[in-house]
Amino acid sequence: MASFLLIAAMAALEGTSTLQIWHIYAITAVLAATSVLGGPARSALTARVVPRSHLMHAVATNTATMQIGTMITPIIFWLTSLTTDLTLSFSVIAGFAALSVVLPLMIKIDGRAENASIGQSRLKNIVAGLKYVKSHPILPGLYLLDVGVTIVSFYRQLFPIFADHLYRGGRGTASALTWANSAGGLVGSLIVMFTREYRAKGMLVLWATLLYGFLLIAFGATSVLWIGMIVVMFLGATDAVGMTSRQAIVQLTTPDNMRGRAVAAHSLAAMSANGLGQAEVGFMSEIYGADKTMYIGGIISIVVVFLVWWLVKGVRQYRYTEVPAGAAVDNDDSLSPIDYDLRSLK
C-alpha cells in the first residue's frame, strides 16, 4: 500500500511539474524502510502456504519472478521515458504497485505462526529472536557470508558507473547490463529447482559464492560490452543460486514461531550490506577505478568464502532432509529448533 501511495504521489508531482529531488530521496527512504518490513513477512508467509517438501522450489520461483520483473522494468521504463517527462513512467509503476496491493488479499490462510509467543512484549520477542539466531549452528555463518561478500561487491545498482568506466557507454549500456544480470538471475533460480536431490545445500551456497568471487574479477578485467554482458549474466546466475539457497536454508532450519524473526535478521543483514556495499563500491570506483574495485571485491569475496567454510562447520556440513509433502511446518512441540537434523552441526 505504501509503495502504491508514494509512487502515485510522485506521478502526481511530476505531472504538475512540482517534483523535487528531495521528494525522491524522502520517498526512496520510506520505501526502503517498508521493504525491510515487507520482505521478511513475505518470506515467512511463503513457508505458511507451501509444504516444506516444496519450499526450495517456492523460494526459487519467488526469486525467478523478481528477476523477470527486473528484466521487464528497464524495457517499460525505456518505452515510457520517450515522453516529455516521467509522468507516464511513474503512473505505470503505480499501476503495478496497486496490483501488488490486491493480490495478497487473495491468500486465504492464517498468517500467525504456530506456537507463537502470545502476550510477550515486542522487545522480548526481538531479544529471543537474536538469541536464537546467535545459537543457531548455520544462520550466523550464512549472514556473515552475505554481509562480507555484498559489502565489497554490490554492483547491480551501480551499472551506470560500470557502463561509463568500463565500456564508455551511457543509459543503453547500463540497461543492457541490467537485463543480462536479471536474465542470469532467472537462469540461476531455475537451476536451484533442479538441485533438489543435492542435499549439501550449505556447500551449494559456498560453491556458488566462490564462483561469484572469481566472476567479479573477470568482470573487472573486461572492456568489451558483449563479453561483460556474458560475465554479468553468470554473476546474476551464481548470485541467484546463492541467495535462493540461503533463503531456503533459513526457512528450512527454523521452527515456525522463529521463522519470521530469523528471516528478518537475514533481511536486515542483507539490506544493510546492500546499502554499505553500494556506498563502498561507488567510492572505491571513484578513487581506484571500477576495474580495480571489482578485483578487490572478488579477492575479498573468495577469502570470506574460505573463512566461512573453515570457521562455521554448520554451513559446510548441513544436509537437507527430504520429507513427504504435507504441512509447511512440523507441529510436534517436542522438537526443538535444533532437532531439524542440526544438533550435530554445533
N, C-alpha and C positions, 0 to 999 in steps of 0.2 A: 504493500500500500504506500509506504514512504517513497519508494522508487517512482511509482506512478505519479504521485502528487508533485514531487520535486522536479521530475523531468518535464511534466506538463507545465509546471511553473516556468521552467527555462524556455519552453516553446512559446509561452505567452509573452515572456520578457523579450525574447528575440523578435517575436512578431511585432512588438511595439517599439522596437529599437531601443530598449532600455536595459538590455542585458549587459552587466558589467563583469569585469574579471573577478571581483570579489564574490559575486554571486556564484560563479563556477567553483571557486575554492571552497566556499561555505557549503554548497550542495554536495560537492565531492567528499568533504569531511563527514557530513551527515550520512551519506550513502555508505561510506567505508565503515562507520560505526554500526549501521543497521546490518551490514553484511556479516559483521562479527557475531551478531545475534542470530541471523537467519541461517548462516552456513551450518553451525552445529545442530540447529533444530532440524534442518532438512536431513542431515546425515543420520541423526538419531531416529527420525521418523522412518527412514528407509528400513532400518532394522526392525521396526514395528510392523511393517506391511509386507516384508519379504521373508520367506523361510530362510533359516540360517544356511541351508544347503545351497541356496541360490544367491547368497549375499554378495559373493565376489562378482557374479555376473551383474547384479543390480548396481553395484558401485561402478563397475566398468561402463555400464550403459549410461549412468548418470554423467560420468566423465566424457563419454563419447558425444552425448547431446550438447554438453557445454562446448566441446570442440567444434561441433557442427555450427553452433551459434556464432562462435568466434570466426569461423570461415565465412559465414554469410554476412556478418555485420560489416566488414570492410567494403563488400560489394554494394550493400544497401547504402552505406554512407557515401560511397563514391557516386552512386546514381543520384541520391537526393541532394548532394552538395553541389551539383551542377546548377542549382538555382542561385538567385542573387544573395540569399542569406541561408542560415541554418535552421530556419523555422520548420521546414518540411522534415529535416533530419530529426530534430527533437520530437516532432509530432509522431513520426513513425515509431521512434523508440518508446514514446509514451504509450502508444497503442499496444506494443508488445508487453510493456510493464503492466498495463491493465489486464491483459490476458493472464499474466502470471499471478495476478491477484485472484482471479476467478477459479483457475484450475485447482489450486489446493483445497478449495471448499468442497470439491467433489470427492475428496478422500474420506471415506466413511470408516473411521477407526478411532479408538480411544488413544490419544497420544500420550497418556500418562504412563510412566514406567512401572514395570512390575516391582513390587516390594519397595516402592518409593518411601522416602523418609517424610512421613506426614507430621506436621506440626513443628518441624525443625526449622530454625531460622535460616535465611539465605546464607548468612556468613558461615554458619556451621556446615551447611551443605558444601560451600566452596572449600572450606578447610578440609572437610572429609574427602572431597574430590582430589585436592592437591596431595593429601597423604596417600590416597590410593594410587595415584599416578606415580608418586615417588617410590612406592614399594613394589610397583609392577616390574617384572623381570624384562619386559620388552619395550614398553612405551617410552621411558626416558631415552633409550638408545635411538628410537625412531625420531623422537622430537629433536634430539641433538643432531642427528644426521640431516634432518630437514633444515634446521636453522644454520648449521655450519656450512652447508653447501649453498643454500639460497643466498645468504648474505654476500658471498663473493661471486655469485654467478647469475644474479637476476637480470635477465636480458630482454624479456618479452615486451615490456612497455618502453624499452629504450631502442627499439628498432630504428626510429628516426636518426638517432645518433650513429648507430652502426651503418645505416644506409649512407650517411654523409661521410663518415670517417673511413669506412672500408671500401665502399663502392662508388663514392662521389655521386650518389643519387638523391632523390627527393621523396615526395609522398608516394609516388608509384612504387619505388624500390622498397620503401617501408611496408607498404601494403602487400607486396609480393612476399616479403619475408614473413609477415604476419600470417598470410594464407598458408605458406609452406609449413610453418610451425604448427598451425592448427590441424593441417592435414596429417602431419606426423603424429600429433596427439590423438587424432581419431584412429589412426592405424595402431598406435600403442594401446589404446583402450580395447580394440578388438583383439589384439594379441593376448591381453590379460584373460579374455574369455576362453582362450584355448590353453591356458596354463592351469586349469582346474585340477588336473592329475598331478601337477608338480607340487608336492607337499611342502617343500622347503621355501615357504613364502618369504621368510626373512632373508634368505640368500638371494631370492629373486630381486628384492629391493636393493641389496648390496651390489649385485651384478649390474643392474640397470643404472644405478647411480655411478658406479665405477666407469661404465661406458660413457655416461653423460659427461664425466670429467674429461675424458680423452677427446670427446667431440667438441667440448669448449675450446680446447687447444687448436683443434682443426679449424673451427670457426674463425678464430683469430688469425689463422695463417692464410686464409683465402682472400683474394681480392677480385675474384670473378663471380658475378652475381649468380649464375646458374649453379655453380659449384656450392656457393654459400647457401643457396636455397635447399640443395640436397642435404648439406650438413645440418641446417636448421630443421629440416624435416625429421632427420634421425634424432636430433636433440629433442624435438617435441615428442617423438615416439618413446624414447627412453625415459623422459620426464613423466609421461603419462603412465608408463608401466610402474615406475617407482611410486608415483603419487597415488595411483589407484590401489596398488598393493598395500601401501602404508595405511590408507584409509580403511581398507578391508580388514587388515590385521587389528587395527584399533577397535573396530566393531566386533570382530570375532573373538577377541580375548578379553572383553569386558562384559560384566553382567548388565542386565537391563537398567538397573537403578543407578549405575555409574556411567553408562554409555554416553549420555548427554554431556556430562562433565569431562569425560575423557576426550570426547570429540571436540569440546570447546577448548580444552587445553591444547589440543593439536592445532585447531584453527588459529588460536591466539599465537602459538609459536610460529606457524606458517605465515600468517598475515603480518606479524611483526617483522619476520625475516624478509618478507617481500618489500616492506617499506624501507627497512635498513639497507637491503640489497640494492634497491633502486637508487637510493642516495649514494651508496658506496660505489656502485658500478658507474654511475653518472660522473661522480667526482674523479674517480680513477681514470675514466676515459678522457676527461678533460685535461688531466695532468700528464698521464703517461701514454695516452692513445688507446683506442678501442682494442687494437690487436694485443698489446701487452696486458691490458686488463683481462682479456679472455685467457691468456696464457697463465696469469697469476691465479685466476679463478679456477681454471682446470686443475692446476697443480694442487692447490689447497683442497679442492673437492676430492681428489684422489687420496690425499693424506687423511682427510676426515673419514672417508670410507674405510680405510685400513684401520684407523683408530677405533671406530665403532665395532668393526669386525673383531678386533683384538680385545677390547675392553668390555664390551657388552655381549656376553656369550648367549644371552637370551635371544638376541636377534638372529645370530647365525645358526642356532640350534632349534629354533621354533619349527615345528612341523604341523601343518594343517591337518586336522582330523575330520574326515567326511562324515556327515550324519544324514540320515534319511530326511526327505522333505517333511516338514511339519511346522511347528511353531517357530517363530523367529528367535525366541529366547528359550532357555531352559527354565522351567517353572519349579524345579526341585530346589527348595530353600536350603537343603543341606549342602549344596555346592557353594563353596567359597569362590571368590574371583579367581583364585589361582588354580582351582580344580579343573579348569578347562585345559587339561594336559599341559599346564605351565609350571607346576610345582618344581619339577626337576631343573628348570632353567635358571633358578635363582643362584 
